[in-house]
Amino acid sequence: MGVFFLYLFIASATPLFLWKEKRWLALASLPLLIVMWIMSGFYVANMLTPAAHTFFMILFSFNVLLAHVGAIILYVKPEWWKRFATD
């Protein structure tokens, strides 16, 4: 569970890194983060139904995917294009 909350804090900082270059991706991740924090409160209080728990895990997985796509767009893609532009 510690790793889960560590990722919550890292995911919460992701829009800050994306804000300058990819504002649309930062804004797209904000509603997901808000819902994820609300649902994590219910998770800690053990108030999630099985359906809500499934939704929470899907939301969490989607947010992980979105954070990785954001990192690829910010850091990998520019270097990728620089590499092929100089060849």
C-alpha positions in Angstrom: 0.0 0.0 0.0 3.0 2.3 0.5 3.9 2.0 -3.1 0.3 2.9 -4.0 0.4 6.1 -2.0 3.9 6.9 -3.3 2.5 6.8 -6.8 -0.4 9.0 -5.8 2.0 11.7 -4.8 4.1 11.2 -7.9 1.0 11.3 -10.2 -0.1 14.4 -8.4 3.1 16.2 -9.4 2.9 15.0 -13.0 0.6 17.9 -14.2 3.1 20.4 -12.8 5.8 19.0 -15.1 3.5 18.9 -18.1 2.0 22.4 -17.6 4.6 24.4 -19.5 5.0 22.2 -22.6 1.8 20.2 -22.8 -1.0 22.1 -21.0 -3.7 20.0 -22.6 -2.3 16.8 -21.2 -1.9 18.4 -17.7 -5.6 19.5 -17.8 -6.7 16.1 -19.0 -5.0 14.4 -16.0 -6.5 16.7 -13.3 -10.0 15.2 -13.2 -8.5 11.8 -13.0 -6.2 12.8 -10.1 -9.1 14.3 -8.2 -11.3 11.2 -8.5 -8.3 9.0 -7.7 -7.6 11.0 -4.4 -11.3 10.8 -3.4 -11.5 7.1 -4.1 -8.2 6.5 -2.3 -9.9 8.0 0.8 -12.7 5.5 0.5 -10.1 2.8 -0.1 -8.3 3.6 3.1 -11.6 3.8 5.1 -12.5 0.3 3.6 -15.7 1.7 2.2 -15.4 0.5 -1.4 -17.9 -2.0 -2.9 -16.4 -4.6 -5.2 -17.7 -2.6 -8.3 -16.2 0.7 -6.9 -12.9 -1.2 -6.2 -12.8 -2.4 -9.7 -13.5 1.1 -11.1 -10.7 2.5 -8.8 -8.2 0.0 -10.1 -9.1 0.7 -13.7 -8.8 4.5 -13.0 -5.5 4.0 -11.2 -4.2 1.9 -14.2 -5.4 4.5 -16.7 -3.7 7.3 -14.7 -0.4 5.3 -14.7 -0.7 4.9 -18.5 -1.5 8.7 -18.9 1.6 9.6 -16.8 3.8 7.4 -18.8 2.4 8.8 -22.1 3.1 12.3 -20.8 6.7 11.4 -19.9 7.2 9.9 -23.4 5.8 13.0 -25.1 7.9 15.3 -22.9 11.2 13.5 -22.8 11.5 10.8 -25.3 9.8 12.2 -28.4 12.0 15.4 -28.7 15.2 13.3 -28.4 13.8 10.8 -30.9 13.1 13.5 -33.5 16.5 15.1 -32.9 18.2 11.8 -33.5 16.6 11.3 -36.8 16.9 14.9 -37.9 20.7 14.8 -37.7 21.1 11.5 -39.6 
